[in-house]
Amino acid sequence: MSATVLFDGVCNFCNSSVNYVIAHDPSGYFKFAALQSDAGARLTREYGIDTANVDSVVLVENGRAYVRSAAALRVAKKLGFPAALLYALIIIPRPIRDILYNAFAKRRYRFFGSRDECMLPTPEIRARFL
């Protein structure tokens, strides 16, 4: 069984987050695709995700798509200590979590920058990308 993380492939913070997940997911539970990729576009269409409103992270797991804070927290939960501690934030009502999440996501390029092109995975991790 696996789950797929769709991420903003031109966002430096998102790319760093993907690298963190890869480093802390030795079993390879998570697969990855940039939202801008063909696989990302196919999955967002399949799950009815409007990329005009969701442009940072989507988690597709067990036939469901999770967005914003729910996606990020569900990923963190699978990574073990210390990242899994973040899952405790799930007790905060989703609308409040998503307000905070959206505020950060809106400024992520300003804080961390962006690239002109999507990240290219190294040969060692290429199999984890769709």
N, C-alpha and C positions, 0 to 999 in steps of 0.2 A: 504494500500500500504506500502511496505517496500523495503529496499535495504540491500544488504549483503556486509559486509566488510571482505575480505580475508586478513589475516595478517600472518606474520612470527611468528609461535607459540613458537619458542625458543628464540626469541629476547626480551630482557628485555625492551627496549624502545617501541617496538611494543605492548607488553603486557600492559605497562603503558598507552600507547595511547588508547588502547581498553577500559581500565578501565575509562579513562577520558571521552571517548565518551559515555559509559554507564551512567556515572554520570550526563552527560549534555544532555541526550536524554531520558527524562522521558516518552515520548510517545511511546518509543520502536520502532521507525522507523527503526533503524539499527539492523540487525542480524549479527552474526559473525561466522566465521569458520577459523581455522588455515589452511594455505596453505598445511601443511603436513597431514591434516586430509582427510578422505575419501570424505567428502563433498567438501573440498577445491580442491582436485584432480579432482573430477567430474566437478565442475564449471570451473576450468581452462581449462579442455579438451573441455567442451561445448562451451566456448567462445574463444577458440584458443589462450590461453595465454601460452607463452613459459616460464615456471618457471626457466629455465636456465638463462633467461634474466630479468625476473621480479620475485623478491624473497622477496619483502617487503610488498607492499599493492596493493590490487585490489579492486575496488568498482564495484559491479554489481547492476545496477539501471535502471529500465524501459527498460529492454531487451538489455542493452548495458554494456560493461565492460570498465572501466576507469583504467588506471595504473599510477604509479608514482605520479608526482605532481598534475595531473588532479584529480586523485582519492582522494588524501589527501585534496585538496582544496574544492572539492565537499562535502566531509564529514564535513569539518570545516564550510562550508556555512550553513549547517542544524543545527548547534549546538547553534546558537544564540550568543549574545555578551558575551565575547570579541572574542571568537574563530572565529566567522563569519567574523570578520575584515580581517582575513587572505585571504579571497576569493578575496580581491582587487588585490592580486598578480597574478590573472588570466590575467591581462593586459600584463604581461610579456610574450613574445612569448614562447610557450611550449618547443621548443628545449633548450632555455636558462634556463627555470625553471627546466627542467629535468637534465641538466648538474649539477646544484646545488643539486637537489634532489639525483641524483646518487652518487655524492661525499659524501653526508651525509650518505646515505644508505650503501655505501661501508665500512664506518667506524663505523657503529652503534654498532657492537659487541665490538670494541675496546673502544668506549666511554662509553657504558652502560652495556656491558657484555651479556652473553647468558646463557640459561638453557640447561640441558641435555634432558629435555622432554617438551612437549607443556604444556601450562597453563591449569589447570583444573578449570572450572568455579565453583563458589560457588553454593549451591542449590538455592539461591535467584535469581541468574542471569542465571541459566542453560537453561531456556526456550529461551533465546536470542541467543543461540548457535545451529548451525546446526549439 
